[in-house]
Amino acid sequence: MNEPREGSNAEPTTHFGYQRVPESQKARKVAEVFHSVAAKYDLMNDLMSGGIHRLWKRFTIELSGVRPGNRVLDIAGGTGDLTRQFSRLVGPSGEVVLADINASMLKVGRDKLLDSGVAGNVSFVQADAEKLPFPDNHFDCVTIAFGLRNVTHKEDALRSMLRVLKPGGRLLVLEFSKPTSSLLSKAYDAYSFTLLPLMGKLVTNDADSYRYLAESIRMHPDQETLKAMMVDAGFERVTYHNMTGGIVALHRGIKP
Ligand SMILES: C[S@@+](CC[C@H](N)C(=O)[O-])C[C@H]1O[C@@H](n2cnc3c(N)ncnc32)[C@H](O)[C@@H]1O
């Protein structure tokens, strides 16, 4: 997915939306996006999806199979929508780690969860999905919701998530994907490249971040490609469910 630049010692490049940037710059550019949108992130999620992101997340929780006493990692957890539900499900004998690379998103998530009285079974960790700072075979379930497409080396992130899962543990990847009908695809393109940046401009005074959102979705691997990447990383029984006509897909894989 990442390509070397021409010339023998040139740094490999990767995509940032539709631009190609040196790999070392992508994380900083992604960080700028999420620093900029953090304060209005939840509001924009509801506006952009008409609230449907809540249903996508509810289905993720249902498929996670998380039970009381489990240990769960919500990586790229941002403002903590999944973490809040997991905290309730695992109960006082369980543990949830909300991890995110971005201090602004983590702060909004932490404040929100503490304000809503989430129990003391949640901890907050600033971490990169590519290099998770947790022991091997540690979690029963790892989730990454709308995070993987922002990661520079997705294969490294998938391997890192596999490492920290216990054998039999589940990885759930909730992410934008490829609409299954061409008609829906056209309507979705029109929406994403006109209305989304306009909403971003009006609500956050930042059209560029929402243009990046639309572009990064188009550059993200489709359903079958992501499934193959999860298999290559070492997951087994990898399946996916399309939601909202494939605009979003939930992939699940098990650590052997
Ligand atoms: C679109 S938000 C999703 C937040 C939350 N999971 C949700 O579904 O509402 C994407 C999050 O991924 C985080 N992120 C981006 N790159 C990351 C990385 N390499 N490691 C960990 N988190 C990352 C961003 O900081 C941001 O909070």
The ligand as a MOL file (V3000), in Angstrom:
LIG
                    3D

  0  0  0     0  0            999 V3000
M  V30 BEGIN CTAB
M  V30 COUNTS 27 29 0 0 0
M  V30 BEGIN ATOM
M  V30 1 C -12.7680 9.3660 13.4580 0
M  V30 2 S -12.0530 9.2580 15.0680 0 CHG=1
M  V30 3 C -12.9110 7.8770 15.7680 0
M  V30 4 C -13.1710 8.0100 17.2410 0
M  V30 5 C -14.0690 6.9380 17.8530 0
M  V30 6 N -13.4600 5.6210 17.7330 0
M  V30 7 C -15.4280 6.9340 17.2220 0
M  V30 8 O -15.7720 5.9610 16.5620 0
M  V30 9 O -16.1590 7.9110 17.3920 0 CHG=-1
M  V30 10 C -10.4810 8.5790 14.6680 0
M  V30 11 C -9.5240 8.5390 15.8500 0
M  V30 12 O -8.3620 7.8050 15.4700 0
M  V30 13 C -7.2660 8.3720 16.1640 0
M  V30 14 N -6.0240 7.9010 15.5310 0
M  V30 15 C -5.5330 8.2600 14.3270 0
M  V30 16 N -4.3750 7.6180 14.0770 0
M  V30 17 C -4.1350 6.8120 15.1540 0
M  V30 18 C -3.1040 5.9020 15.4950 0
M  V30 19 N -2.0870 5.6710 14.6850 0
M  V30 20 N -3.1830 5.2620 16.6760 0
M  V30 21 C -4.2090 5.4960 17.5220 0
M  V30 22 N -5.2240 6.3470 17.2610 0
M  V30 23 C -5.1940 6.9970 16.0860 0
M  V30 24 C -7.5320 9.8490 16.0540 0
M  V30 25 O -6.7800 10.5960 16.9640 0
M  V30 26 C -9.0330 9.8970 16.2980 0
M  V30 27 O -9.3480 10.0960 17.6560 0
M  V30 END ATOM
M  V30 BEGIN BOND
M  V30 1 1 1 2
M  V30 2 1 2 3
M  V30 3 1 2 10
M  V30 4 1 3 4
M  V30 5 1 4 5
M  V30 6 1 5 6
M  V30 7 1 5 7
M  V30 8 2 7 8
M  V30 9 1 7 9
M  V30 10 1 10 11
M  V30 11 1 11 12
M  V30 12 1 11 26
M  V30 13 1 12 13
M  V30 14 1 13 14
M  V30 15 1 13 24
M  V30 16 1 14 15
M  V30 17 1 14 23
M  V30 18 2 15 16
M  V30 19 1 16 17
M  V30 20 1 17 18
M  V30 21 2 17 23
M  V30 22 1 18 19
M  V30 23 2 18 20
M  V30 24 1 20 21
M  V30 25 2 21 22
M  V30 26 1 22 23
M  V30 27 1 24 25
M  V30 28 1 24 26
M  V30 29 1 26 27
M  V30 END BOND
M  V30 END CTAB
M  END
